[in-house]
Amino acid sequence: MKTSFVPAARNRCKIKMALQGPSGSGKTYSSLLIAYGITNDWSKIGVIDTENGSAHLYSDLGNYFVHGMIPPYSPEAYIEIIKQAKEKGIECLILDSISAEWSGQGGILDIHSNIPGNSFTAWAKTTPRHNAFLQSILQTDLHIIATMRSKTDYVMTEKNGKQVPEKVGLKAVQREDVEYEFTTVMELNQRHSATISKDRTGIFRNKPEVILTPEIGAIIGAWCNKGDKPEKKRRSNRDKKY
């Protein structure tokens, strides 16, 4: 029987990353900078905007594309727009934000609440739709940057010798454990710096906090484009002297 096992190789993969943070933490702006670093071409960047046109506020950066999404924010609506982005030639798509798919008008929680019967039965109908949305993100041949709003609270921090309240993000507004689906997850604060909460690339090892810039995006893009050469790798292992 022919084996289905193949040599492990990272061949021009597409990053699937998430940025979460409270309002005003710079999720949209930071996503655009990262996207430009990855593509080096503003015309290859698309934004699905569920935030009342906020993506247009940064049009001075470059000629990227915006799809103004309106309710209902159903999983199927996102899936269709992601397909359209691929057909248009977009290379990096910013989903700003995927919180609407969960808690927005026509999103999963809204759909769930309008299904008659008990809650368990309703989840049996909505969960496959949500999972299909996540799979469309993971399987599309596009770089994806998904933003998520965070529930907020305030903590007291010292500034210029005085204690002042600072807004901080707590749990992301999305289904629990959604961060497991992404390669890299970053949490933005009001100082517009990002804490790395998950990173499977190894890029941010020993870098607990970074400022997101096009240069960071370029590093991510280089990681994605660095494909392995299994034949060379196997030959070097065979020839190695022990």
C-alpha positions as CSV (number, residue, x, y, z in Angstrom):
1,M,0.0,0.0,0.0
2,K,1.3,3.4,-0.9
3,T,2.2,5.5,2.1
4,S,0.5,8.9,2.7
5,F,3.4,10.2,4.8
6,V,5.5,12.9,3.2
7,P,8.6,14.8,4.4
8,A,7.8,17.8,6.7
9,A,8.4,21.0,4.8
10,R,7.2,24.6,5.2
11,N,6.7,25.8,1.6
12,R,5.6,29.4,1.2
13,C,2.9,29.2,3.9
14,K,0.4,31.9,4.7
15,I,0.3,33.6,8.1
16,K,-2.9,33.4,10.1
17,M,-2.5,35.9,12.9
18,A,-4.9,37.6,15.3
19,L,-4.6,41.0,17.0
20,Q,-6.8,41.7,20.0
21,G,-7.2,44.7,22.2
22,P,-9.5,47.3,23.6
23,S,-10.9,50.2,21.6
24,G,-8.2,52.7,20.8
25,S,-5.3,50.2,21.0
26,G,-4.6,50.5,17.3
27,K,-5.7,47.2,15.9
28,T,-6.7,48.5,12.4
29,Y,-3.6,50.7,12.0
30,S,-1.2,48.0,13.2
31,S,-2.8,45.4,11.0
32,L,-2.3,47.7,8.0
33,L,1.4,48.2,8.8
34,I,2.0,44.4,9.2
35,A,0.1,43.7,6.0
36,Y,2.3,46.2,4.1
37,G,5.4,44.6,5.5
38,I,4.3,41.2,4.3
39,T,3.2,42.2,0.8
40,N,5.3,45.4,0.1
41,D,2.4,46.5,-2.0
42,W,-0.6,48.4,-0.7
43,S,-2.7,47.3,-3.7
44,K,-2.4,43.7,-2.5
45,I,-4.0,44.5,0.8
46,G,-7.8,44.2,1.5
47,V,-9.8,45.0,4.6
48,I,-13.2,43.6,5.6
49,D,-14.4,46.6,7.6
50,T,-17.2,46.0,10.2
51,E,-16.2,49.0,12.3
52,N,-18.3,51.7,10.6
53,G,-15.7,52.7,8.0
54,S,-12.7,52.9,10.3
55,A,-10.5,51.3,7.7
56,H,-10.9,54.3,5.5
57,L,-9.3,56.6,8.1
58,Y,-5.8,55.5,7.2
59,S,-6.1,55.8,3.4
60,D,-3.2,58.2,3.4
61,L,-1.0,55.1,4.0
62,G,-1.6,53.7,0.5
63,N,-4.1,52.5,-2.0
64,Y,-5.4,49.4,-0.2
65,F,-8.9,48.1,-0.7
66,V,-11.8,48.1,1.8
67,H,-15.0,46.1,1.8
68,G,-17.5,47.8,4.0
69,M,-19.4,45.0,5.6
70,I,-22.9,45.6,6.9
71,P,-25.2,43.3,9.0
72,P,-25.9,40.5,9.0
73,Y,-22.5,39.4,10.1
74,S,-23.1,35.8,9.5
75,P,-20.4,33.2,9.0
76,E,-21.5,32.7,5.4
77,A,-21.2,36.4,4.7
78,Y,-17.5,36.4,5.8
79,I,-16.8,33.2,3.8
80,E,-18.2,34.8,0.6
81,I,-16.1,38.0,1.1
82,I,-13.0,36.0,1.7
83,K,-13.6,34.2,-1.6
84,Q,-14.1,37.5,-3.3
85,A,-10.8,38.8,-1.9
86,K,-8.9,35.9,-3.4
87,E,-10.6,36.4,-6.8
88,K,-9.6,40.1,-6.7
89,G,-5.9,39.3,-6.3
90,I,-5.7,40.3,-2.6
91,E,-2.7,38.7,-0.9
92,C,-3.2,39.9,2.7
93,L,-6.7,40.2,4.0
94,I,-7.5,42.0,7.3
95,L,-10.7,40.9,9.0
96,D,-11.6,43.9,11.0
97,S,-13.1,42.4,13.1
98,I,-14.1,38.8,13.6
99,S,-15.9,39.8,16.8
100,A,-18.9,40.8,14.7
101,E,-19.2,37.2,13.4
102,W,-19.6,36.1,17.0
103,S,-21.5,38.9,18.8
104,G,-22.7,41.3,16.1
105,Q,-26.1,41.6,14.5
106,G,-26.7,38.4,12.5
107,G,-23.6,36.8,14.1
108,I,-23.5,33.4,15.8
109,L,-24.9,34.5,19.2
110,D,-27.7,36.3,17.4
111,I,-28.5,33.3,15.3
112,H,-28.4,31.0,18.3
113,S,-30.8,33.1,20.3
114,N,-33.4,33.0,17.5
115,I,-33.4,29.2,17.1
116,P,-36.4,27.7,18.8
117,G,-35.9,24.8,21.2
118,N,-33.3,24.2,23.9
119,S,-29.8,25.8,23.9
120,F,-28.0,22.5,23.3
121,T,-30.0,21.8,20.1
122,A,-29.3,25.4,19.0
123,W,-25.6,25.0,19.4
124,A,-25.6,21.8,17.4
125,K,-26.9,24.0,14.5
126,T,-24.7,27.0,14.9
127,T,-21.3,25.4,15.8
128,P,-20.8,23.9,12.3
129,R,-21.5,27.3,10.7
130,H,-18.9,28.9,13.0
131,N,-16.4,26.1,12.3
132,A,-16.9,26.6,8.6
133,F,-16.0,30.3,9.0
134,L,-12.8,29.4,10.9
135,Q,-11.9,26.8,8.3
136,S,-12.3,29.4,5.5
137,I,-9.7,31.5,7.3
138,L,-7.3,28.6,7.8
139,Q,-7.6,27.1,4.3
140,T,-7.7,30.1,2.1
141,D,-4.5,30.8,0.2
142,L,-4.2,34.3,1.7
143,H,-2.3,35.9,4.6
144,I,-5.0,36.7,7.2
145,I,-4.8,39.2,10.0
146,A,-8.0,39.0,12.1
147,T,-8.7,41.6,14.7
148,M,-10.8,41.0,17.8
149,R,-12.3,43.5,20.3
150,S,-11.4,42.8,23.9
151,K,-13.7,43.3,26.9
152,T,-12.1,46.2,28.8
153,D,-11.3,47.2,32.3
154,Y,-9.3,49.9,33.9
155,V,-6.1,49.6,36.0
156,M,-4.1,52.3,37.8
157,T,-0.7,52.9,36.3
158,E,2.0,55.4,37.2
159,K,2.6,58.2,34.7
160,N,4.8,61.2,35.5
161,G,4.7,60.4,39.1
162,K,0.9,60.2,39.3
163,Q,-1.5,57.3,39.3
164,V,-3.7,57.4,36.3
165,P,-6.3,54.9,35.0
166,E,-5.4,52.9,31.9
167,K,-7.7,50.9,29.7
168,V,-6.7,47.3,29.4
169,G,-8.1,44.4,27.3
170,L,-9.4,41.3,28.9
171,K,-11.0,38.4,27.1
172,A,-11.5,38.7,23.3
173,V,-15.0,39.0,22.0
174,Q,-15.1,35.7,20.1
175,R,-15.8,32.1,20.9
176,E,-13.7,30.7,23.7
177,D,-10.3,29.2,22.7
178,V,-10.5,30.8,19.2
179,E,-6.8,31.8,19.6
180,Y,-5.9,28.1,19.1
181,E,-6.7,28.4,15.5
182,F,-4.1,31.1,14.7
183,T,-0.3,30.8,14.2
184,T,0.4,34.0,16.1
185,V,-1.8,36.0,18.5
186,M,-0.9,39.4,19.9
187,E,-2.6,41.6,22.5
188,L,-2.4,45.4,21.9
189,N,-2.5,47.9,24.7
190,Q,-3.2,51.6,24.8
191,R,0.4,52.4,24.1
192,H,0.0,50.6,20.8
193,S,2.6,47.9,21.7
194,A,1.8,44.2,21.4
195,T,2.3,41.4,23.9
196,I,2.8,38.0,22.2
197,S,0.4,35.5,23.7
198,K,1.0,32.8,21.1
199,D,3.7,32.4,18.5
200,R,4.4,29.2,16.5
201,T,6.8,31.0,14.1
202,G,9.6,31.5,16.7
203,I,10.0,35.0,15.4
204,F,9.1,36.6,18.7
205,R,10.9,34.2,21.1
206,N,12.3,36.2,24.0
207,K,10.4,39.3,22.8
208,P,7.6,39.7,25.2
209,E,6.5,43.1,23.8
210,V,7.0,44.7,20.4
211,I,5.8,47.8,18.4
212,L,4.1,46.6,15.2
213,T,5.7,48.1,12.1
214,P,6.1,47.2,8.4
215,E,9.6,45.9,9.4
216,I,7.9,43.3,11.7
217,G,5.6,42.4,8.8
218,A,8.5,41.9,6.5
219,I,10.1,39.5,9.0
220,I,6.8,37.6,9.1
221,G,6.6,37.6,5.3
222,A,10.2,36.3,5.1
223,W,9.4,33.5,7.5
224,C,6.4,32.5,5.4
225,N,8.4,32.4,2.2
226,K,11.3,30.4,3.6
227,G,10.5,26.9,2.3
228,D,12.4,23.9,3.3
229,K,14.3,21.6,0.9
230,P,13.6,18.0,2.1
231,E,16.0,16.4,-0.3
232,K,18.9,18.5,0.9
233,K,17.8,18.0,4.5
234,R,17.7,14.2,4.2
235,R,21.1,14.1,2.4
236,S,22.8,16.2,5.1
237,N,21.3,14.0,7.8
238,R,22.5,10.8,6.0
239,D,26.0,12.2,5.4
240,K,26.4,13.4,9.0
241,K,29.3,11.7,10.8
242,Y,28.5,10.5,14.3
